Amino acid sequence: MKTKIELEKNILDIIMKIHIEFPELSKYISEMPDNNLSITTNI
């Protein structure tokens, strides 16, 4: 089982991949529910 930190890193990796590979979908990222990630980003 993955730790919370590992899961959060995976989520951020996926979000960054969306920004890079599918910029037209980036606008939908802001619609994702806030799950209080302990890692913050400036996307």
MDAnalysis code that builds the backbone (N, CA, C; Angstrom):
import MDAnalysis as mda
import numpy as np

u = mda.Universe.empty(129, n_residues=43, atom_resindex=np.repeat(np.arange(43), 3), trajectory=True)
u.add_TopologyAttr("name", ["N", "CA", "C"] * 43)
u.add_TopologyAttr("resid", np.arange(1, 44))
u.add_TopologyAttr("resname", ["MET", "LYS", "THR", "LYS", "ILE", "GLU", "LEU", "GLU", "LYS", "ASN", "ILE", "LEU", "ASP", "ILE", "ILE", "MET", "LYS", "ILE", "HIS", "ILE", "GLU", "PHE", "PRO", "GLU", "LEU", "SER", "LYS", "TYR", "ILE", "SER", "GLU", "MET", "PRO", "ASP", "ASN", "ASN", "LEU", "SER", "ILE", "THR", "THR", "ASN", "ILE"])
u.atoms.positions = np.array([
    [0.852, -1.183, 0.000],
    [0.000, 0.000, 0.000],
    [0.894, 1.242, 0.000],
    [0.485, 2.236, -0.798],
    [1.263, 3.463, -0.896],
    [0.964, 4.383, 0.280],
    [1.965, 5.170, 0.625],
    [1.769, 6.149, 1.693],
    [1.021, 7.355, 1.133],
    [0.545, 8.183, 2.023],
    [-0.161, 9.391, 1.614],
    [0.739, 10.276, 0.758],
    [1.982, 10.403, 1.141],
    [2.936, 11.229, 0.389],
    [3.123, 10.675, -1.021],
    [3.234, 9.374, -1.140],
    [3.394, 8.753, -2.462],
    [2.162, 8.984, -3.328],
    [0.998, 8.849, -2.739],
    [-0.235, 9.085, -3.485],
    [-0.344, 10.539, -3.939],
    [0.005, 11.454, -3.052],
    [-0.045, 12.871, -3.400],
    [0.944, 13.202, -4.514],
    [2.109, 12.605, -4.467],
    [3.091, 12.814, -5.527],
    [2.559, 12.280, -6.850],
    [1.922, 11.121, -6.819],
    [1.341, 10.558, -8.040],
    [0.256, 11.472, -8.612],
    [-0.557, 12.031, -7.755],
    [-1.605, 12.949, -8.197],
    [-0.984, 14.166, -8.862],
    [0.033, 14.721, -8.234],
    [0.696, 15.888, -8.814],
    [1.375, 15.558, -10.137],
    [1.965, 14.402, -10.231],
    [2.581, 13.976, -11.495],
    [1.539, 13.896, -12.604],
    [0.385, 13.369, -12.283],
    [-0.692, 13.260, -13.275],
    [-1.178, 14.650, -13.681],
    [-1.341, 15.528, -12.717],
    [-1.790, 16.895, -13.017],
    [-0.779, 17.601, -13.921],
    [0.497, 17.453, -13.618],
    [1.524, 18.089, -14.451],
    [1.540, 17.485, -15.852],
    [1.337, 16.202, -15.956],
    [1.285, 15.547, -17.263],
    [0.114, 16.091, -18.084],
    [-1.021, 16.298, -17.432],
    [-2.173, 16.881, -18.121],
    [-1.819, 18.280, -18.628],
    [-1.190, 19.099, -17.791],
    [-0.802, 20.450, -18.195],
    [0.115, 20.433, -19.410],
    [1.044, 19.502, -19.424],
    [2.032, 19.450, -20.505],
    [1.469, 18.811, -21.771],
    [0.820, 17.671, -21.623],
    [0.404, 16.903, -22.791],
    [-0.998, 17.245, -23.295],
    [-1.844, 17.757, -22.417],
    [-3.224, 18.052, -22.790],
    [-3.630, 19.422, -22.240],
    [-2.986, 20.481, -22.687],
    [-3.269, 21.807, -22.107],
    [-4.733, 22.229, -22.224],
    [-5.422, 21.715, -23.227],
    [-6.834, 22.075, -23.379],
    [-7.681, 21.525, -22.239],
    [-7.185, 20.524, -21.529],
    [-7.924, 19.947, -20.400],
    [-7.560, 20.600, -19.065],
    [-6.536, 21.423, -19.067],
    [-6.072, 22.051, -17.824],
    [-7.158, 22.858, -17.135],
    [-8.063, 23.423, -17.924],
    [-9.114, 24.242, -17.318],
    [-10.016, 23.425, -16.396],
    [-10.080, 22.122, -16.593],
    [-10.936, 21.279, -15.763],
    [-10.281, 20.882, -14.441],
    [-8.997, 21.068, -14.333],
    [-8.297, 20.714, -13.093],
    [-8.813, 21.555, -11.932],
    [-9.130, 22.802, -12.201],
    [-9.648, 23.655, -11.122],
    [-11.008, 23.187, -10.620],
    [-11.691, 22.357, -11.403],
    [-12.996, 21.835, -10.989],
    [-12.886, 20.576, -10.136],
    [-11.694, 20.063, -9.995],
    [-11.496, 18.871, -9.165],
    [-11.754, 19.229, -7.706],
    [-12.343, 18.321, -6.970],
    [-12.589, 18.611, -5.550],
    [-11.280, 18.780, -4.785],
    [-11.304, 19.656, -3.837],
    [-10.133, 19.886, -2.989],
    [-10.077, 18.781, -1.945],
    [-8.967, 18.068, -1.918],
    [-8.849, 16.988, -0.934],
    [-7.771, 17.293, 0.098],
    [-7.419, 18.574, 0.204],
    [-6.464, 19.021, 1.223],
    [-5.123, 18.310, 1.124],
    [-4.543, 18.332, -0.058],
    [-3.215, 17.755, -0.216],
    [-2.225, 18.516, 0.658],
    [-1.314, 17.801, 1.240],
    [-0.310, 18.466, 2.069],
    [0.823, 19.048, 1.209],
    [0.881, 18.625, -0.054],
    [1.865, 19.177, -0.984],
    [1.160, 20.274, -1.759],
    [1.770, 21.446, -1.850],
    [1.139, 22.537, -2.574],
    [1.918, 22.823, -3.848],
    [1.198, 23.356, -4.832],
    [1.830, 23.689, -6.105],
    [1.360, 25.059, -6.556],
    [2.080, 25.607, -7.478],
    [1.681, 26.862, -8.116],
    [1.466, 26.593, -9.582],
    [0.379, 25.921, -9.887],
    [0.097, 25.525, -11.266],
    [-0.735, 26.602, -11.922],
])
